[in-house]
Amino acid sequence: MSDENRVPVLRITNLYKSFGALKATDGVSLDLYEGEIHALIGPNGAGKSTLIKQISGDYPSDKGSIEFLGKDLAGLGVADRAQAGLGRTFQISSLALEFSALRNVMLAVQAKSGSSFRFFKPVMKDQALIDGAMAKLEQVGLESRADIPAAELSHGERRQLEIAIALALKPKAFLLDEPMAGMGPEGSVKLTRFLDKLRHKAPILLVEHDMDAVFALADRISVLVYGQVVATGSVEEIRNNPVVREAYLGTEVV
Amino acid sequence: MVKLTKENSLNALVAMTLLVVPFIALAIDEPFYITLATRVAIFALAGVGLNLALGLGGLVSFGHAAFFGLGGYAAGILASHALNYEPIFTVPFEVNGTTEMLIIWLVAILVSGLAALFIGLFSLRTTGVYFIMITLAFAQMIYYFAISWPAYGGEDGLSIYVRNKFPGVNTLDPLSFFLIAFCVLMLAVLLVFVLKNSRFGAALQAARQNDERLSAVGIHPFNIRLTAFVVSAMITGLAGALYADLNRFVSPNMFSWHTSGEIMIFVILGGVGRMFGPIVGAALFILFEFVFGGLTEHWMLFLGLVLLVVVLFARGGLIGFITGKVRHE
């Protein structure tokens, strides 16, 4: 898949992160190209979330580099990286719970469309903000729930709202941390179809436990075990890789 | 424009009541009540300032006395220099005091804003109980400084012999001075209301609800909070300047942690984040002081009981208790 002539949108080189004696990220190299879904799988505690948090800027890295659109992200915080074009969803939904679904998305539209240091015009009279946010809610099928406070949305709806917010940021790459978690079979199928199209807007680094979704969506899969990438390849290659089968998939899969 | 909700009706009632009290006082020839109403307006103004940080931004500042006091001392120092015909400093150029309220207010706002910028740069890197303690520590530092600085009265405070001037108004007339304080209060409430509904307000309220979410959309919570903290301090500083003029006296007590606690009580009693909450809170405070303060010096005990009930059973304060939960549109 990875064409040597193309420049990756996201390139992670030799990344390390330790918590005390625990090597959570142990020399990871990974890249993400335009138009693809690169799935990151691995057993619990393999370091997937740590890696995502290093990319998003929550954790500083001990060593190694993260290049995004040709620029090194070192020293940039979460907000800076989001501005640079990393659209991220959280493993556990992270929303402004008192705000309605619409206002949650409006916050992202606001961040994308200029300064938050505007003190006088009421946001609820800013039609561009409202329309922009509503369009994203429609894309994820949440428009009928626009006025409901995030706290009152169902678990699945919150997952959808997270994606609507990420969409509103018009990112250059998506970092999706288990978007299917707790969605239910019907929701997963819908979301799978949605992500399938989304990759053409911006490539997706997808952490996911739902193997049906991963195998249906991924252009490439990387398998993380004890903080190390033990294999990277196409769906077929990963399915048939004996190391992966032993370390992660077990014998009952496939 | 403004929807006729239960809360808006209550707000109008609160504002009208405060406005009417001094006129009734005048009619029944009890000018002391005018002073009480003026104190309510000024304390409420201090609370409106804190409410921006605490109510909208979730910043539990236990150091707003610093700004209240700085505003007060700005008024006191400027006026005392003007009345004694002594320049404040002569090097590198001469700066004289003034008895013009408008200039005094501007200085009070600038000084409190600068202090908040400095304090905020340190304290806003922390959250929760650490933030409370650091803001408290800064305010106490200024308190002890004020006590030990003899140039402006030290522990004894500083008297202003004549009330400062406001263009076209006889400020020594209690009713006129009340009306000045009341107008400033209403303008401050309007300012906080406008800020709340703006882009900045959206970001500030999101910072209170979920810091992580705000960062993830690309907005730096620290910058938003610092701005809110500075504006909040400016409003409270302005209240301090008015308070100095009301009493024609400033004392280091304005800086003490009691004052910070009282400002916080105004906000919590009335309803955290409710636009008119600080007015209700301050009114209740003054009412208790007046009614029970005549009976016992331990009148705070009664207020404490009310505060306890509000915190335990009415999280939206008295305004929230009457009008119900806020619903964001």
Interface residues (C-beta under 8 A of the other chain):
Chain A: S56 G77 V78 A79 D80 A82 Q83 R88 F90 S94 L95 A96 L97 E98 F99 S100 R103 N104 M106 L107 A108 Q110 A111 K112 S115 S116 F117 R118 F119 F120 K121 P122 V123 M124 D126 D147 P149 I165 A168 L169
Chain B: V194 L195 N197 S198 R199 F200 G201 A202 A203 Q205 A206 Q209 N210 E212 R213 L214 S215 A216 V217 G218 I219 H220 P221 N223 I224 T227 V326 R327 H328 E329
